[in-house]
Amino acid sequence: MANSNFNKTCLNCIYFSDPNMVMGNCRRYPTYQNRHATEWCGEFQQNPSPAALENLVADVTRETIMAEVGSIKPKPGRPKKNES
């Protein structure tokens, strides 16, 4: 039974802040609670997988870059020197 809840800890929850620290905050409700990374509760929500986040960021980045490529205009150069 204990092994089934092993991955459902605060460390893997979307509401847990400061995942690099042992102690963090549960931000599920406005009154943030100090929690240890190994604690768990009944309102656990799994963090999205890193691969899914990388694909989402890559798609947004690709679309943004492709949209901006056509709108880039060359900057005006320096004015030519007057020959006297």
Secondary structure, 3 states (H helix, E strand, C coil): CHHHHCCCCHHHECCEECCCCCEEEECCCCCCEEEECCCCCCCCCECCCHHHHHHHHHHHHHHHHHHHHCCCCCCCCCCCCCCC
